[in-house]
Amino acid sequence: MEEETPTPNGSSSAARQPEINFIKSHEFLRTSFRTPTFCSVCRNFVWGLTKQGYRCRQCSAAIHTKCTDKVIGRCTEAEDNSGDTVIDRPHHFKVYSYKIPTFCAHCGTLLWGFFKQGCKCQGCALNVHHWCQKKVASLCGVN
């Protein structure tokens, strides 16, 4: 049963809690993306009018609704992450300056700036923000 909370005018309304989907220790919330965003699983554009996909509450990974069953890596920010991932191939990121608009492979948003916009993996050419490189799962070269 939903909990009733009073509104400023004295009436009560039902407060809805967002539905959380637990997948491989990720806590995915259904969301609408305000900026152009790409899926971190299939690398395709996440599009639609409302609630186009999911974003992890902990590591901010963005995915399509249809890609929930294709998630391979465990959430790197989860408290219960026991490190029992079968694949452990760490990325080797190096600061990189992009000449064309490029999107982060983890959170799906644009790598912005004039130079040194993000980091690129030496092994698999994965492009991420500086702040996303610690959140990316150790799956270098895994398709």
N, C-alpha and C positions, 0 to 999 in steps of 0.2 A: 504494500500500500504506500502511496506517495505521501510524503510529509507536507502538511499545510503550513505556509509561511504568510504572515500578514504583509499586506502592501501598504504604502504610505497613506492611502485613503481609508484604511481600517478594514477593508475586505480581505478575505484570505484566498490564496491561489495555490495550486499544486506546484511545487518546485520539482522540476524534472532533473534527474541526474543523468549525465551522459552515459550511454551504453559503452562499456569497455570490452573490447575483444582481445583476449589473451592468446597470443600466438608466439611460440618459441621465446618466452619471457618478455616479449614486447607487449605494451599496453596500448593498443590501437584505438583511437577515437575517430569516429566519422566526422569529417570536416569539409568545409568549403575553402578552397585556396583563393586568396585575394590576388596573388601574382601568378604569372605563368610558372607551372611546376611540372617536373618530370618524375616518373615513377622510379624508385630506387631498385626495383626488381627487374622490370622489363625495359626500362629506359625510354618508354614512350610517354608522350604528353598526357597529363591528367586533365581531362576536359569535362565540361558539363555545366549546368546552370546552378545547381545547389548540391551540396554534399557529394562532391565528386569522388572522394577517396578517403583514405585513412592516414593519420599521422600518429607516430608513436609518442606517447606522453613523456617518455623518458629521454630517448635519443633523437627525437624529431625526424625520424625516417618517414618519407612520404611514399605511399603506394596506392595503386588502383584498388577498387573493391574486388575486382576479379583476380588480383594477384595475391590474395591472402593465403592461398594454399601453396604458393610457390616460394614463400619466404624460407631461405636456407639458414642464414646466420642468426645467432641468438643476440638479444639486445645487450650491448656493451655497458649500458648504464644501469641495468637491473640489479637490484640488491641480491636476488637469488641466483645470479649468474654463477654457476659452479665451475665454469670453464671446461665442461665435458663435451665441447664441440669436437667432432671427429676430425674436421679439417682445421689446421692451424698454420696458415701461410701468411705471415704479416706483410703488410705493404711497406714500401720504401718511398716515402713521400719527399719531394723536393719542391721548394718554392718556385713558382712558375708565373711568367707573364704571358697572358693570352692576347692574341691579335684579333680574334673574332669573339662575339658573344658566346659564352660557354656556361653551362649549368652544372651545379653540384650534383654528383652522382648519389649522394646520401640524402640530403634534404630536398633536392630538386629545384632549388631557387638559383637565380642568376649569380654568377661570380662577378661582382661589380668592382669598378676602379679602373685606373689607367695603366698601372703596372703592378706586378706581384699580387694579382687578384686572388690566387689560391695556391693549392699544392697539387702536383701531378705525381702519380706512382711511377717509379722507374720500371717496374716489372710489367704492369698491366695497363698503364696509361689512364688510370682512374683519376678523375678531376674532382676535387673537393675544396670546400672552404678551409681556412686555417683552423677554425673552431670545430669543424666536423671531422678532422682527421683522427682524433682520438675516439670518436664514436663509431667509426667504420669497422665492420667485422673483419677479422683476419682471414679473408678469402681471396688472396691475391692470385689472379689468373683463373679462378673458378668461374665458369660461365653459368 
